[in-house]
Amino acid sequence: MKPADLLLALLVVVVWGVNFVVIKAGVTEVPPLLLGALRFAAAAFPATLLFRRPALPLRLYLAYGMTISVGQFAFLFTAIHVGMPSGLASLVLQSQAFFTMIFAALWLKETWRPSQLFGLVLAGGGLALIGSAHGLTMPLAGFLLTLAGASLWAAGNIVTREVSRHGPVDMQAFVVWASLVPPIPFLLLSWLIEGPQAIVAAMAGFSWRSAGAVLYLAWIATLLGYGLWSRLLSRYPANQVAPFALLVPLVGLTSGWLVYGERLQAVHFAGGALLMAGLAVNLFGSRLMARLRGAT
């Protein structure tokens, strides 16, 4: 990878890692479902004027918008709102890789390699350890909501694979136009769950902090982050780009500690180590096994 592209990959890692403390800042002043509506409204406008809409079926836009956008972030924003530490959320959310494996096996009939199964067992043990530590530092509801968000991210990954079957697609343009889907469902959910009074109060007291959180989530985390990531995937094989995602929890945990003083217990570190080991085995295990067989 060229040095300039390596720097871009690290920039995406930082942008997505800091994303979690920004979410925490946003949900302290804006109800989480309303924050989701504002995020995707800001991501869609005026970006839809700059990108041509990919010629894809409407059902793919709806499926992507309702899973990876509405589903993932409704659960994640609510999880952080009810007390899930932002750094720990960045770690637990990586379980999406294993939900993706499960969904791909169920819906796409993909088979698992032994290394993937071993990685799934490691990650499952790590999540069990993290979940067992609920209490003062992590509410169980926050942990379960983050897992739910990871599962909807995984469902969105299956939709993305369906998109790829339609030939070369400008994924940044697809993400931009799919951002038109979430605002209305988010607003309806906010109206029904958070209530009209909460919406009116949040908008009446909308501060520069709230505006900064919305713009960061929309323009930096969504448009810049996904745009650079798509650019890297278009230039290099996925197995060269994907490993950088393993660094996102490191930035998320560090920024949560620096900004909010979030501290992990020993069981969190042990669970996180198992989860990341599972991710690494899932990503690199098959290639390592192939090299060992070749050497033998």
KAPE-V833269 format. One record per pair of residues at least 4 apart in sequence whose C-alpha atoms are under 8 Angstrom apart, sorted by the first residue. I is the first residue (numbers start at 1). J is the second residue. Records with the same first field share a line. If there is no record, write none. Layout:
I=J + J
//
This chain:
1=5 + 6 + 236
2=6
3=7
4=8
5=9 + 232
6=10
7=11
8=12 + 228
9=13 + 228 + 229 + 232 + 241 + 244
10=14 + 244
11=15
12=16 + 225 + 228 + 229
13=17 + 244 + 245 + 247 + 248 + 251
14=18 + 248 + 251
15=19 + 220 + 221 + 225
16=20 + 221 + 225 + 248 + 252
17=90 + 248 + 249 + 250 + 251 + 252 + 253 + 255
18=22 + 251 + 252 + 255
19=23 + 216 + 217 + 221 + 252
20=24 + 86 + 87 + 89 + 90 + 252 + 256
21=25 + 86 + 87 + 252 + 255 + 256 + 259
22=26 + 213 + 216 + 217
23=27 + 77 + 80 + 86 + 213 + 217
24=28 + 77 + 80 + 81 + 86
25=29 + 209 + 210 + 213
26=30 + 32 + 35 + 209 + 210 + 213 + 214
27=31 + 32 + 35 + 77 + 80 + 81
28=81
29=202 + 206 + 210
30=34 + 35 + 202 + 206 + 210
31=35 + 190 + 194 + 198 + 199 + 202
32=36 + 74 + 77 + 78 + 81
33=37 + 74 + 77 + 78 + 186 + 187 + 189 + 190 + 194
34=38 + 186 + 187 + 190 + 199
35=39 + 214
36=40 + 70 + 73 + 74 + 77 + 182 + 183 + 186
37=41 + 182 + 183 + 184 + 185 + 186 + 187
38=42 + 183 + 214
39=43 + 214 + 215 + 217 + 218
40=44 + 179 + 180 + 182 + 183 + 218
41=45 + 179 + 180 + 182 + 183
42=46 + 214 + 215 + 218 + 219
43=47 + 176 + 179 + 218 + 219 + 222 + 223
44=48 + 176 + 177 + 179 + 180
45=49
46=50
47=51 + 176
48=52 + 53 + 173 + 176 + 177
51=173 + 176
52=173
53=173 + 174 + 177
54=169 + 170 + 173 + 174
56=60 + 61 + 163 + 166
57=61
58=62
59=63
60=64 + 159 + 162 + 163
61=65 + 174 + 177 + 178 + 181
62=66 + 178 + 181
63=67 + 156 + 159
64=68 + 69 + 156 + 159 + 160 + 178
65=69 + 70 + 178 + 179 + 180 + 181 + 182
66=70 + 71 + 181 + 182
67=71 + 72 + 152 + 153 + 155 + 156
68=72 + 73 + 152 + 153 + 154 + 155 + 156 + 157
69=73 + 74 + 153 + 179 + 182
70=74 + 182 + 185 + 186
71=75 + 149 + 152 + 153
72=76 + 148 + 149 + 150 + 151 + 152 + 153
73=77 + 78 + 149
74=78 + 149 + 186
75=79 + 145 + 146 + 148 + 149
76=80 + 89 + 145 + 146 + 149
77=81
78=82 + 142 + 145
79=83 + 84 + 141 + 142 + 143 + 144 + 145 + 146
80=84 + 85 + 86 + 89 + 142
82=139 + 141 + 142
83=138 + 139 + 142
84=88 + 89 + 138 + 139 + 142 + 143
85=89 + 137 + 138 + 256 + 262
86=90 + 252 + 253 + 256
87=91 + 249 + 252 + 253 + 254 + 255 + 256 + 257 + 262
88=92 + 249 + 252 + 253
89=93 + 143 + 146
90=94 + 248 + 249 + 252 + 253
91=95 + 249 + 252 + 253 + 272
92=127 + 143 + 146 + 147 + 150
93=146 + 147 + 149 + 150
94=150 + 249
95=99 + 123 + 147 + 150 + 151 + 275
96=100 + 150 + 151 + 153 + 154
97=101 + 154 + 279
98=102 + 120
99=103 + 150 + 151 + 154 + 155
100=104 + 151 + 154 + 155 + 157 + 158
101=105 + 112
102=106
103=107 + 108 + 154 + 155 + 158
104=108 + 109 + 110 + 158
105=109 + 110 + 111 + 112
106=110
112=116 + 117
113=117 + 286
114=118
115=119 + 281 + 282 + 285 + 286
116=120 + 281 + 282 + 285 + 286
117=121 + 282
118=122 + 278 + 281 + 282
119=123 + 277 + 278 + 279 + 280 + 281 + 282
120=124 + 278 + 279 + 282
121=125 + 278
122=126 + 274 + 275 + 277 + 278
123=127 + 274 + 275 + 276 + 277 + 278 + 279
124=128 + 275
125=129 + 271 + 274 + 275
126=130 + 270 + 271 + 272 + 273 + 274 + 275
127=131 + 271 + 272 + 275
128=132 + 271
129=133 + 267 + 268 + 270 + 271
130=134 + 267 + 268 + 271 + 272
131=140 + 143
133=138 + 267 + 268
134=138 + 139 + 140 + 143
135=139 + 140
137=264
138=142 + 143
139=143
140=144
141=145
142=146
143=147
144=148
145=149
146=150
147=151
148=152
149=153
150=154
151=155
152=156
153=157
154=158
155=159
156=160
157=161
158=162
159=163
160=164
161=165
162=166
163=167 + 169
164=168 + 169
169=174
170=174
171=175 + 227 + 230
172=176 + 223 + 226 + 227 + 230
173=177
174=178
175=179 + 226
176=180 + 223
177=181
178=182
179=183
181=185
182=186
183=187
184=188
185=189
186=190
187=191
188=192
189=193 + 194
190=194 + 195 + 196 + 199
191=195 + 196 + 199
192=196
194=198 + 199
195=199
196=200
197=201
198=202
199=203
200=204
201=205
202=206
206=210 + 211
207=211
208=212
209=213
210=214
211=215
212=216
213=217
214=218
215=219 + 220
216=220 + 221
217=221 + 222
218=222 + 223
219=223 + 224
220=224 + 225
221=225 + 226
222=226 + 227
223=227
224=228
225=229
226=230
227=231
228=232
229=233
230=234
231=235
232=236 + 241
233=237 + 238 + 241
236=240 + 241
237=241
238=242
239=243 + 283
241=245
242=246
243=247 + 283
244=248
246=250 + 276 + 279 + 280
247=251
248=252
249=253
250=254
251=255
252=256
253=257
254=258
255=259 + 260
256=260 + 261 + 262
257=261 + 262 + 263
258=262
264=268 + 269
265=269
266=270
267=271
268=272
269=273
270=274
271=275
272=276
273=277
274=278
275=279
276=280
277=281
278=282
279=283
280=284 + 285
281=285 + 286
282=286
284=288
285=289
286=290
287=291
288=292
289=293
290=294
291=295
292=296
//
